[in-house]
Structure formats: structure tokens, C-alpha cells
Amino acid sequence: MDVLTEGVELSHAELALLAELAKGVTVDRVGRRLDISGRTVRRRLRGICDRIGVATAIEAVAWAARRQLI
């Protein structure tokens, strides 16, 4: 199931990725936890950032936190 907010839809997996980053987990460690490469995590983050209209992963985390999604 996806979460729709302000016309932007994020999957639960994407929100989980942002939540891990919010806890201070590194991109490489997130990748290991999700059984994907750090490069894939970075690519997914770039996609999230592009869809929600922010420039960095930290801004994406803040965006999700302000909306109480994480």
C-alpha cells in the first residue's frame, strides 16, 4: 500500500528507507539491511527527492517527518 500526500505517492518501502536515514543509519547500512547495494539506495533516494521536489536526502527525511509519515 502506498501513502499519498500532496499529490505525491510514496511506498511503504520508500518511507522505511527514509525512516532508517532519520535514525542516522548510513546509506550503505540501509542497503545491507534491505539486501540491496548502497548505489541502489542512493538511486532510490534520488527518485524520492525528485518526486517530492527536494534536493537532498536530509530534506526528504524532513519532508516526511513534517507530514508525520516517519
PyMOL Python script that loads the backbone (N, CA, C, O; Angstrom):
from pymol import cmd

cmd.read_pdbstr("""\
ATOM      1  N   MET A   1       0.846  -1.179   0.000  1.00  0.00           N
ATOM      2  CA  MET A   1       0.000   0.000   0.000  1.00  0.00           C
ATOM      3  C   MET A   1       0.892   1.244   0.000  1.00  0.00           C
ATOM      4  O   MET A   1       1.932   1.269   0.658  1.00  0.00           O
ATOM      5  N   ASP A   2       0.488   2.246  -0.723  1.00  0.00           N
ATOM      6  CA  ASP A   2       1.258   3.477  -0.815  1.00  0.00           C
ATOM      7  C   ASP A   2       0.586   4.580  -0.016  1.00  0.00           C
ATOM      8  O   ASP A   2      -0.614   4.530   0.251  1.00  0.00           O
ATOM      9  N   VAL A   3       1.374   5.573   0.360  1.00  0.00           N
ATOM     10  CA  VAL A   3       0.868   6.720   1.097  1.00  0.00           C
ATOM     11  C   VAL A   3       0.847   7.905   0.146  1.00  0.00           C
ATOM     12  O   VAL A   3       1.863   8.236  -0.465  1.00  0.00           O
ATOM     13  N   LEU A   4      -0.310   8.541   0.023  1.00  0.00           N
ATOM     14  CA  LEU A   4      -0.476   9.680  -0.876  1.00  0.00           C
ATOM     15  C   LEU A   4      -0.585  10.943  -0.038  1.00  0.00           C
ATOM     16  O   LEU A   4      -1.440  11.031   0.843  1.00  0.00           O
ATOM     17  N   THR A   5       0.274  11.922  -0.303  1.00  0.00           N
ATOM     18  CA  THR A   5       0.214  13.192   0.390  1.00  0.00           C
ATOM     19  C   THR A   5       0.590  14.299  -0.587  1.00  0.00           C
ATOM     20  O   THR A   5       1.608  14.214  -1.273  1.00  0.00           O
ATOM     21  N   GLU A   6      -0.222  15.313  -0.642  1.00  0.00           N
ATOM     22  CA  GLU A   6       0.018  16.464  -1.516  1.00  0.00           C
ATOM     23  C   GLU A   6       0.304  16.040  -2.956  1.00  0.00           C
ATOM     24  O   GLU A   6       1.158  16.626  -3.620  1.00  0.00           O
ATOM     25  N   GLY A   7      -0.404  15.030  -3.433  1.00  0.00           N
ATOM     26  CA  GLY A   7      -0.235  14.584  -4.800  1.00  0.00           C
ATOM     27  C   GLY A   7       0.984  13.722  -5.045  1.00  0.00           C
ATOM     28  O   GLY A   7       1.254  13.336  -6.183  1.00  0.00           O
ATOM     29  N   VAL A   8       1.731  13.412  -3.981  1.00  0.00           N
ATOM     30  CA  VAL A   8       2.930  12.584  -4.098  1.00  0.00           C
ATOM     31  C   VAL A   8       2.662  11.266  -3.389  1.00  0.00           C
ATOM     32  O   VAL A   8       2.183  11.239  -2.256  1.00  0.00           O
ATOM     33  N   GLU A   9       2.976  10.182  -4.069  1.00  0.00           N
ATOM     34  CA  GLU A   9       2.750   8.857  -3.509  1.00  0.00           C
ATOM     35  C   GLU A   9       4.080   8.192  -3.198  1.00  0.00           C
ATOM     36  O   GLU A   9       4.918   8.020  -4.083  1.00  0.00           O
ATOM     37  N   LEU A  10       4.272   7.818  -1.935  1.00  0.00           N
ATOM     38  CA  LEU A  10       5.479   7.103  -1.529  1.00  0.00           C
ATOM     39  C   LEU A  10       5.074   5.728  -1.014  1.00  0.00           C
ATOM     40  O   LEU A  10       4.094   5.590  -0.282  1.00  0.00           O
ATOM     41  N   SER A  11       5.830   4.729  -1.402  1.00  0.00           N
ATOM     42  CA  SER A  11       5.546   3.367  -0.943  1.00  0.00           C
ATOM     43  C   SER A  11       6.019   3.211   0.501  1.00  0.00           C
ATOM     44  O   SER A  11       6.789   4.020   1.017  1.00  0.00           O
ATOM     45  N   HIS A  12       5.537   2.157   1.125  1.00  0.00           N
ATOM     46  CA  HIS A  12       5.977   1.871   2.484  1.00  0.00           C
ATOM     47  C   HIS A  12       7.477   1.580   2.505  1.00  0.00           C
ATOM     48  O   HIS A  12       8.155   1.918   3.475  1.00  0.00           O
ATOM     49  N   ALA A  13       7.996   0.965   1.463  1.00  0.00           N
ATOM     50  CA  ALA A  13       9.435   0.695   1.381  1.00  0.00           C
ATOM     51  C   ALA A  13      10.228   2.006   1.313  1.00  0.00           C
ATOM     52  O   ALA A  13      11.283   2.131   1.936  1.00  0.00           O
ATOM     53  N   GLU A  14       9.719   2.966   0.564  1.00  0.00           N
ATOM     54  CA  GLU A  14      10.397   4.264   0.476  1.00  0.00           C
ATOM     55  C   GLU A  14      10.354   4.977   1.814  1.00  0.00           C
ATOM     56  O   GLU A  14      11.339   5.583   2.234  1.00  0.00           O
ATOM     57  N   LEU A  15       9.217   4.907   2.479  1.00  0.00           N
ATOM     58  CA  LEU A  15       9.107   5.537   3.797  1.00  0.00           C
ATOM     59  C   LEU A  15      10.013   4.837   4.808  1.00  0.00           C
ATOM     60  O   LEU A  15      10.591   5.491   5.677  1.00  0.00           O
ATOM     61  N   ALA A  16      10.142   3.523   4.703  1.00  0.00           N
ATOM     62  CA  ALA A  16      11.042   2.783   5.589  1.00  0.00           C
ATOM     63  C   ALA A  16      12.487   3.214   5.356  1.00  0.00           C
ATOM     64  O   ALA A  16      13.258   3.351   6.306  1.00  0.00           O
ATOM     65  N   LEU A  17      12.846   3.425   4.110  1.00  0.00           N
ATOM     66  CA  LEU A  17      14.185   3.893   3.777  1.00  0.00           C
ATOM     67  C   LEU A  17      14.437   5.260   4.419  1.00  0.00           C
ATOM     68  O   LEU A  17      15.489   5.479   5.020  1.00  0.00           O
ATOM     69  N   LEU A  18      13.483   6.171   4.295  1.00  0.00           N
ATOM     70  CA  LEU A  18      13.626   7.496   4.900  1.00  0.00           C
ATOM     71  C   LEU A  18      13.680   7.407   6.422  1.00  0.00           C
ATOM     72  O   LEU A  18      14.427   8.148   7.060  1.00  0.00           O
ATOM     73  N   ALA A  19      12.898   6.510   7.003  1.00  0.00           N
ATOM     74  CA  ALA A  19      12.896   6.338   8.460  1.00  0.00           C
ATOM     75  C   ALA A  19      14.255   5.851   8.955  1.00  0.00           C
ATOM     76  O   ALA A  19      14.732   6.299   9.998  1.00  0.00           O
ATOM     77  N   GLU A  20      14.874   4.941   8.219  1.00  0.00           N
ATOM     78  CA  GLU A  20      16.205   4.467   8.597  1.00  0.00           C
ATOM     79  C   GLU A  20      17.211   5.608   8.563  1.00  0.00           C
ATOM     80  O   GLU A  20      18.042   5.737   9.462  1.00  0.00           O
ATOM     81  N   LEU A  21      17.135   6.430   7.531  1.00  0.00           N
ATOM     82  CA  LEU A  21      18.038   7.579   7.443  1.00  0.00           C
ATOM     83  C   LEU A  21      17.795   8.554   8.584  1.00  0.00           C
ATOM     84  O   LEU A  21      18.739   9.139   9.114  1.00  0.00           O
ATOM     85  N   ALA A  22      16.537   8.730   8.964  1.00  0.00           N
ATOM     86  CA  ALA A  22      16.198   9.637  10.061  1.00  0.00           C
ATOM     87  C   ALA A  22      16.823   9.170  11.373  1.00  0.00           C
ATOM     88  O   ALA A  22      17.124   9.987  12.244  1.00  0.00           O
ATOM     89  N   LYS A  23      17.017   7.865  11.516  1.00  0.00           N
ATOM     90  CA  LYS A  23      17.640   7.304  12.718  1.00  0.00           C
ATOM     91  C   LYS A  23      19.150   7.470  12.693  1.00  0.00           C
ATOM     92  O   LYS A  23      19.824   7.179  13.682  1.00  0.00           O
ATOM     93  N   GLY A  24      19.682   7.932  11.577  1.00  0.00           N
ATOM     94  CA  GLY A  24      21.118   8.120  11.468  1.00  0.00           C
ATOM     95  C   GLY A  24      21.856   6.946  10.864  1.00  0.00           C
ATOM     96  O   GLY A  24      23.085   6.892  10.910  1.00  0.00           O
ATOM     97  N   VAL A  25      21.122   6.013  10.302  1.00  0.00           N
ATOM     98  CA  VAL A  25      21.729   4.851   9.671  1.00  0.00           C
ATOM     99  C   VAL A  25      22.339   5.285   8.337  1.00  0.00           C
ATOM    100  O   VAL A  25      21.720   6.038   7.585  1.00  0.00           O
ATOM    101  N   THR A  26      23.528   4.821   8.052  1.00  0.00           N
ATOM    102  CA  THR A  26      24.198   5.213   6.807  1.00  0.00           C
ATOM    103  C   THR A  26      23.523   4.546   5.603  1.00  0.00           C
ATOM    104  O   THR A  26      22.829   3.539   5.736  1.00  0.00           O
ATOM    105  N   VAL A  27      23.747   5.133   4.440  1.00  0.00           N
ATOM    106  CA  VAL A  27      23.170   4.611   3.206  1.00  0.00           C
ATOM    107  C   VAL A  27      23.642   3.173   2.967  1.00  0.00           C
ATOM    108  O   VAL A  27      22.855   2.313   2.573  1.00  0.00           O
ATOM    109  N   ASP A  28      24.913   2.925   3.204  1.00  0.00           N
ATOM    110  CA  ASP A  28      25.431   1.568   2.981  1.00  0.00           C
ATOM    111  C   ASP A  28      24.806   0.566   3.945  1.00  0.00           C
ATOM    112  O   ASP A  28      24.505  -0.564   3.560  1.00  0.00           O
ATOM    113  N   ARG A  29      24.612   0.967   5.174  1.00  0.00           N
ATOM    114  CA  ARG A  29      23.994   0.066   6.154  1.00  0.00           C
ATOM    115  C   ARG A  29      22.523  -0.164   5.815  1.00  0.00           C
ATOM    116  O   ARG A  29      22.023  -1.280   5.963  1.00  0.00           O
ATOM    117  N   VAL A  30      21.825   0.878   5.363  1.00  0.00           N
ATOM    118  CA  VAL A  30      20.440   0.705   4.913  1.00  0.00           C
ATOM    119  C   VAL A  30      20.406  -0.323   3.789  1.00  0.00           C
ATOM    120  O   VAL A  30      19.544  -1.203   3.768  1.00  0.00           O
ATOM    121  N   GLY A  31      21.337  -0.210   2.866  1.00  0.00           N
ATOM    122  CA  GLY A  31      21.415  -1.162   1.764  1.00  0.00           C
ATOM    123  C   GLY A  31      21.598  -2.587   2.247  1.00  0.00           C
ATOM    124  O   GLY A  31      20.945  -3.508   1.757  1.00  0.00           O
ATOM    125  N   ARG A  32      22.488  -2.762   3.208  1.00  0.00           N
ATOM    126  CA  ARG A  32      22.702  -4.114   3.752  1.00  0.00           C
ATOM    127  C   ARG A  32      21.443  -4.636   4.426  1.00  0.00           C
ATOM    128  O   ARG A  32      21.093  -5.807   4.272  1.00  0.00           O
ATOM    129  N   ARG A  33      20.757  -3.771   5.175  1.00  0.00           N
ATOM    130  CA  ARG A  33      19.517  -4.189   5.852  1.00  0.00           C
ATOM    131  C   ARG A  33      18.429  -4.572   4.859  1.00  0.00           C
ATOM    132  O   ARG A  33      17.638  -5.481   5.108  1.00  0.00           O
ATOM    133  N   LEU A  34      18.398  -3.863   3.722  1.00  0.00           N
ATOM    134  CA  LEU A  34      17.374  -4.126   2.710  1.00  0.00           C
ATOM    135  C   LEU A  34      17.851  -5.121   1.656  1.00  0.00           C
ATOM    136  O   LEU A  34      17.118  -5.447   0.722  1.00  0.00           O
ATOM    137  N   ASP A  35      19.080  -5.600   1.813  1.00  0.00           N
ATOM    138  CA  ASP A  35      19.688  -6.548   0.884  1.00  0.00           C
ATOM    139  C   ASP A  35      19.797  -5.977  -0.534  1.00  0.00           C
ATOM    140  O   ASP A  35      19.542  -6.664  -1.524  1.00  0.00           O
ATOM    141  N   ILE A  36      20.186  -4.700  -0.599  1.00  0.00           N
ATOM    142  CA  ILE A  36      20.445  -4.031  -1.872  1.00  0.00           C
ATOM    143  C   ILE A  36      21.743  -3.251  -1.726  1.00  0.00           C
ATOM    144  O   ILE A  36      22.228  -3.052  -0.612  1.00  0.00           O
ATOM    145  N   SER A  37      22.298  -2.817  -2.827  1.00  0.00           N
ATOM    146  CA  SER A  37      23.566  -2.082  -2.759  1.00  0.00           C
ATOM    147  C   SER A  37      23.342  -0.638  -2.313  1.00  0.00           C
ATOM    148  O   SER A  37      22.246  -0.091  -2.439  1.00  0.00           O
ATOM    149  N   GLY A  38      24.407  -0.042  -1.790  1.00  0.00           N
ATOM    150  CA  GLY A  38      24.353   1.371  -1.429  1.00  0.00           C
ATOM    151  C   GLY A  38      24.012   2.232  -2.631  1.00  0.00           C
ATOM    152  O   GLY A  38      23.320   3.244  -2.513  1.00  0.00           O
ATOM    153  N   ARG A  39      24.507   1.814  -3.794  1.00  0.00           N
ATOM    154  CA  ARG A  39      24.214   2.558  -5.029  1.00  0.00           C
ATOM    155  C   ARG A  39      22.712   2.535  -5.339  1.00  0.00           C
ATOM    156  O   ARG A  39      22.145   3.540  -5.768  1.00  0.00           O
ATOM    157  N   THR A  40      22.076   1.386  -5.118  1.00  0.00           N
ATOM    158  CA  THR A  40      20.632   1.282  -5.338  1.00  0.00           C
ATOM    159  C   THR A  40      19.878   2.161  -4.350  1.00  0.00           C
ATOM    160  O   THR A  40      18.894   2.807  -4.712  1.00  0.00           O
ATOM    161  N   VAL A  41      20.337   2.186  -3.107  1.00  0.00           N
ATOM    162  CA  VAL A  41      19.709   3.057  -2.101  1.00  0.00           C
ATOM    163  C   VAL A  41      19.804   4.505  -2.558  1.00  0.00           C
ATOM    164  O   VAL A  41      18.819   5.242  -2.504  1.00  0.00           O
ATOM    165  N   ARG A  42      20.980   4.913  -3.007  1.00  0.00           N
ATOM    166  CA  ARG A  42      21.161   6.295  -3.470  1.00  0.00           C
ATOM    167  C   ARG A  42      20.262   6.611  -4.667  1.00  0.00           C
ATOM    168  O   ARG A  42      19.702   7.703  -4.762  1.00  0.00           O
ATOM    169  N   ARG A  43      20.133   5.650  -5.575  1.00  0.00           N
ATOM    170  CA  ARG A  43      19.260   5.854  -6.739  1.00  0.00           C
ATOM    171  C   ARG A  43      17.807   5.987  -6.306  1.00  0.00           C
ATOM    172  O   ARG A  43      17.077   6.830  -6.829  1.00  0.00           O
ATOM    173  N   ARG A  44      17.383   5.165  -5.359  1.00  0.00           N
ATOM    174  CA  ARG A  44      16.008   5.271  -4.854  1.00  0.00           C
ATOM    175  C   ARG A  44      15.786   6.595  -4.139  1.00  0.00           C
ATOM    176  O   ARG A  44      14.729   7.211  -4.274  1.00  0.00           O
ATOM    177  N   LEU A  45      16.785   7.030  -3.380  1.00  0.00           N
ATOM    178  CA  LEU A  45      16.685   8.326  -2.710  1.00  0.00           C
ATOM    179  C   LEU A  45      16.546   9.459  -3.714  1.00  0.00           C
ATOM    180  O   LEU A  45      15.749  10.377  -3.525  1.00  0.00           O
ATOM    181  N   ARG A  46      17.337   9.384  -4.791  1.00  0.00           N
ATOM    182  CA  ARG A  46      17.260  10.417  -5.832  1.00  0.00           C
ATOM    183  C   ARG A  46      15.849  10.454  -6.423  1.00  0.00           C
ATOM    184  O   ARG A  46      15.302  11.531  -6.664  1.00  0.00           O
ATOM    185  N   GLY A  47      15.267   9.290  -6.653  1.00  0.00           N
ATOM    186  CA  GLY A  47      13.904   9.219  -7.167  1.00  0.00           C
ATOM    187  C   GLY A  47      12.894   9.818  -6.212  1.00  0.00           C
ATOM    188  O   GLY A  47      11.982  10.529  -6.632  1.00  0.00           O
ATOM    189  N   ILE A  48      13.052   9.533  -4.922  1.00  0.00           N
ATOM    190  CA  ILE A  48      12.157  10.103  -3.905  1.00  0.00           C
ATOM    191  C   ILE A  48      12.298  11.617  -3.915  1.00  0.00           C
ATOM    192  O   ILE A  48      11.303  12.340  -3.953  1.00  0.00           O
ATOM    193  N   CYS A  49      13.538  12.093  -3.882  1.00  0.00           N
ATOM    194  CA  CYS A  49      13.789  13.540  -3.863  1.00  0.00           C
ATOM    195  C   CYS A  49      13.171  14.222  -5.081  1.00  0.00           C
ATOM    196  O   CYS A  49      12.553  15.280  -4.958  1.00  0.00           O
ATOM    197  N   ASP A  50      13.337  13.622  -6.242  1.00  0.00           N
ATOM    198  CA  ASP A  50      12.780  14.210  -7.465  1.00  0.00           C
ATOM    199  C   ASP A  50      11.257  14.286  -7.389  1.00  0.00           C
ATOM    200  O   ASP A  50      10.666  15.290  -7.785  1.00  0.00           O
ATOM    201  N   ARG A  51      10.624  13.235  -6.885  1.00  0.00           N
ATOM    202  CA  ARG A  51       9.156  13.211  -6.828  1.00  0.00           C
ATOM    203  C   ARG A  51       8.582  14.199  -5.826  1.00  0.00           C
ATOM    204  O   ARG A  51       7.523  14.780  -6.065  1.00  0.00           O
ATOM    205  N   ILE A  52       9.275  14.397  -4.698  1.00  0.00           N
ATOM    206  CA  ILE A  52       8.724  15.305  -3.693  1.00  0.00           C
ATOM    207  C   ILE A  52       9.266  16.725  -3.830  1.00  0.00           C
ATOM    208  O   ILE A  52       8.845  17.633  -3.113  1.00  0.00           O
ATOM    209  N   GLY A  53      10.203  16.907  -4.757  1.00  0.00           N
ATOM    210  CA  GLY A  53      10.684  18.251  -5.060  1.00  0.00           C
ATOM    211  C   GLY A  53      11.686  18.818  -4.077  1.00  0.00           C
ATOM    212  O   GLY A  53      11.659  20.011  -3.775  1.00  0.00           O
ATOM    213  N   VAL A  54      12.575  17.966  -3.573  1.00  0.00           N
ATOM    214  CA  VAL A  54      13.640  18.439  -2.688  1.00  0.00           C
ATOM    215  C   VAL A  54      14.984  18.070  -3.304  1.00  0.00           C
ATOM    216  O   VAL A  54      15.054  17.268  -4.235  1.00  0.00           O
ATOM    217  N   ALA A  55      16.058  18.670  -2.769  1.00  0.00           N
ATOM    218  CA  ALA A  55      17.374  18.475  -3.368  1.00  0.00           C
ATOM    219  C   ALA A  55      18.214  17.400  -2.688  1.00  0.00           C
ATOM    220  O   ALA A  55      19.084  16.809  -3.327  1.00  0.00           O
ATOM    221  N   THR A  56      17.975  17.137  -1.409  1.00  0.00           N
ATOM    222  CA  THR A  56      18.840  16.205  -0.687  1.00  0.00           C
ATOM    223  C   THR A  56      18.024  15.183   0.095  1.00  0.00           C
ATOM    224  O   THR A  56      16.826  15.350   0.325  1.00  0.00           O
ATOM    225  N   ALA A  57      18.713  14.122   0.494  1.00  0.00           N
ATOM    226  CA  ALA A  57      18.064  13.086   1.308  1.00  0.00           C
ATOM    227  C   ALA A  57      17.621  13.645   2.652  1.00  0.00           C
ATOM    228  O   ALA A  57      16.573  13.255   3.168  1.00  0.00           O
ATOM    229  N   ILE A  58      18.401  14.551   3.222  1.00  0.00           N
ATOM    230  CA  ILE A  58      18.031  15.149   4.509  1.00  0.00           C
ATOM    231  C   ILE A  58      16.742  15.947   4.365  1.00  0.00           C
ATOM    232  O   ILE A  58      15.884  15.911   5.247  1.00  0.00           O
ATOM    233  N   GLU A  59      16.605  16.664   3.258  1.00  0.00           N
ATOM    234  CA  GLU A  59      15.358  17.389   3.015  1.00  0.00           C
ATOM    235  C   GLU A  59      14.191  16.416   2.846  1.00  0.00           C
ATOM    236  O   GLU A  59      13.075  16.707   3.275  1.00  0.00           O
ATOM    237  N   ALA A  60      14.442  15.272   2.229  1.00  0.00           N
ATOM    238  CA  ALA A  60      13.394  14.263   2.058  1.00  0.00           C
ATOM    239  C   ALA A  60      12.962  13.708   3.411  1.00  0.00           C
ATOM    240  O   ALA A  60      11.771  13.510   3.651  1.00  0.00           O
ATOM    241  N   VAL A  61      13.923  13.458   4.292  1.00  0.00           N
ATOM    242  CA  VAL A  61      13.606  12.987   5.640  1.00  0.00           C
ATOM    243  C   VAL A  61      12.781  14.037   6.376  1.00  0.00           C
ATOM    244  O   VAL A  61      11.782  13.707   7.015  1.00  0.00           O
ATOM    245  N   ALA A  62      13.197  15.304   6.288  1.00  0.00           N
ATOM    246  CA  ALA A  62      12.457  16.379   6.946  1.00  0.00           C
ATOM    247  C   ALA A  62      11.047  16.504   6.372  1.00  0.00           C
ATOM    248  O   ALA A  62      10.091  16.720   7.116  1.00  0.00           O
ATOM    249  N   TRP A  63      10.916  16.369   5.059  1.00  0.00           N
ATOM    250  CA  TRP A  63       9.614  16.433   4.392  1.00  0.00           C
ATOM    251  C   TRP A  63       8.687  15.366   4.956  1.00  0.00           C
ATOM    252  O   TRP A  63       7.540  15.648   5.305  1.00  0.00           O
ATOM    253  N   ALA A  64       9.191  14.140   5.042  1.00  0.00           N
ATOM    254  CA  ALA A  64       8.374  13.027   5.547  1.00  0.00           C
ATOM    255  C   ALA A  64       8.057  13.197   7.028  1.00  0.00           C
ATOM    256  O   ALA A  64       6.950  12.883   7.467  1.00  0.00           O
ATOM    257  N   ALA A  65       9.014  13.689   7.792  1.00  0.00           N
ATOM    258  CA  ALA A  65       8.796  13.881   9.231  1.00  0.00           C
ATOM    259  C   ALA A  65       7.750  14.964   9.487  1.00  0.00           C
ATOM    260  O   ALA A  65       6.897  14.803  10.360  1.00  0.00           O
ATOM    261  N   ARG A  66       7.806  16.064   8.736  1.00  0.00           N
ATOM    262  CA  ARG A  66       6.814  17.143   8.901  1.00  0.00           C
ATOM    263  C   ARG A  66       5.396  16.642   8.634  1.00  0.00           C
ATOM    264  O   ARG A  66       4.428  17.143   9.208  1.00  0.00           O
ATOM    265  N   ARG A  67       5.293  15.669   7.774  1.00  0.00           N
ATOM    266  CA  ARG A  67       3.967  15.112   7.430  1.00  0.00           C
ATOM    267  C   ARG A  67       3.614  13.895   8.284  1.00  0.00           C
ATOM    268  O   ARG A  67       2.617  13.213   8.045  1.00  0.00           O
ATOM    269  N   GLN A  68       4.460  13.641   9.287  1.00  0.00           N
ATOM    270  CA  GLN A  68       4.286  12.528  10.224  1.00  0.00           C
ATOM    271  C   GLN A  68       4.153  11.184   9.504  1.00  0.00           C
ATOM    272  O   GLN A  68       3.370  10.322   9.902  1.00  0.00           O
ATOM    273  N   LEU A  69       4.935  11.029   8.437  1.00  0.00           N
ATOM    274  CA  LEU A  69       4.963   9.773   7.684  1.00  0.00           C
ATOM    275  C   LEU A  69       6.025   8.825   8.233  1.00  0.00           C
ATOM    276  O   LEU A  69       5.971   7.614   8.020  1.00  0.00           O
ATOM    277  N   ILE A  70       6.992   9.407   8.946  1.00  0.00           N
ATOM    278  CA  ILE A  70       8.040   8.587   9.560  1.00  0.00           C
ATOM    279  C   ILE A  70       8.172   8.990  11.015  1.00  0.00           C
ATOM    280  O   ILE A  70       8.997   8.432  11.738  1.00  0.00           O
TER     281      ILE A  70
END
""", "prot")
cmd.dss("prot")
cmd.show_as("cartoon", "prot")
cmd.util.cbc("prot")
cmd.orient("prot")
